[in-house]
Amino acid sequence: MRKKDRIFIAGHNGLVGSAVLRKLKQLNYTNIVVANKEELNLLEQSKVFKFIKKKKIKSIIICAARVGGIKANNNFKGSFIYENLAIQNNLIHGAKMNDVKNLIFLGSSCVYPRKCIQPIKESYLLSGFLEKTNEPYAIAKIAGIKMCESYNHQYKTNFKCLMPTNCFGPGDNYDQETSHFLPALISKIHKAKIKNKKFITLWGNGKALREVIYVDDLADAIIYFLNKKTKHSLINIGTGIEKSIKEYALTIAKILNVKLSIRYKYKNLTGTPRKILDLSLAKKYGWKSKTNLIEDLKKTYEAFIKNNS
């Protein structure tokens, strides 16, 4: 891919999309195409098709999605499956209709079975039952993976599906009702510090294990694989950094220099017990994570303070 080719970032205002936009600019890509929701509703198929054709797009990075944490996934199952299917179908098929050969589709580690052998290999997809709390979201993402795989087979496209682990960084969603676990912890612990509280209350039991990746690290992987010809359409992206929810909470509290005890509610709502990805395939293609958990959490908190002061 040439640096002057037109690259469309779908979802450029979100956590991952904004990081990809920053990274492309740093690397001197000169023809980046973006569109706000007012300019382009990704749920409207005909408008998406026309946009891709009119803008003469050469590559597409799909960062747009309806996303959220365990509570949002559990409460808005219909919205999550419909909106994600619609967005990805419109963009993937729109790419094929307009002869866009190069596309990155972002999924999530939740596409893998709830009770999965660890670390999780790409080949474990569809080998067991999904986690019920985010099943509709996962099914939509699995459909996207299979759509890209099928188009590569039938139409000889170069569509790649990257499955990142939990992502964090500047520009994240900190709403307690809809955010993922790490930004929710940052927000909750910050508020406890400001109000001089002695404890925080978390959902679940704190024992679930999660792997995380800094958003700039993920953006690096996206651009790396956008420029890479691969035999595999599904590739895990992660760090190997794994801690329990409780350990993450204590780590953030230490960074914020606050001492807190942790209480739990809805102890049966824990999600998948463990999710750590096998990264052998990404490493085989030459990509390796650069995430530094403590330093990147500090940068994330600094950005949180800056945007919420």
Phi, psi and omega in degrees: 000130180275152184290346178263356178292148182283119180247123178261120173263109175276120182091040186289346180271350182279179182305305184283316182301318180293326178291320177297318179300314178301316184293318179298319178295319178299327181271008175067033168285131192252358185227059182270130181250130177225162178207130175287167180300328179292330180276325183210114175271110185292350176278347183261106189302309185298322180291323178295314179301314181295321180298312181298320180291312183297320183277354179054052183290138178255331179218147179231134174244115184267095174259349182286135178189159169271114185231164178176175180276193187299323182290314180296317178300321183284328184272333186237050184302317181296315179297319183295318182284319182293308186294321179290320176298316182296311181301308184289323177299315182297318182285317181293313180289326176298323176297314180296318182296333184249020174060034173276114186271338189247119184211139173247124176250124180266127176250222182197153179295347179288355177289343183273156182303151180300313179258082187247144173301138182248145350293158190273120176272155178301328182290349180279356178303134178063026179260003180186184183285146180277164172292125187298324185295333178236025182303314181299319177297314181297319180297320177299315180294322177297320177300321178296319178299311182291330176294313178298316179300317181291321179292322176300320181291312186277320188250003177059036176278173178240056181272126181242141181247114178260128180254093180278154171282186181303128185253145177215162177151184180302138179090010182286168176267121184252012179292127184296338182274333189234356186277164172284173191294322186290310175297328177297320178295316180301312181296315183295316181289323176299314180297322178296321179296314182297322184266006179057038177281153183263351181209161170234156179245127181243153173283151178084206181238004177081357186268343182300135182263135181223143173261144182228157177221139178286141189299325178293329176293317177295319178300321177299317179295319181299312181290323178301312183280340173297329182263008186245131172275123183233156175275342183255138179267346181238121183224127176286141176233117181203193187233337188084358177278118184224129176218163173282161177303319178299317180296321177297317179300315180292325178296315179294318179300321179294318178298323180276359178058052180224141178256123183222148167265161184241129174246160184230148172223165185049054188296343178273353182263075186253346185075197179296132184300321183208139176216100172231132188270145170279122187255014185302319184292315178300318180294324178299325178275001172099009180253137178220142182295148175241010182300130172245106192305307185295310181297320182286329173293322177298316179296322179295317180293321177300317178293322177299313179298316181300320184269352182234019180269000000 
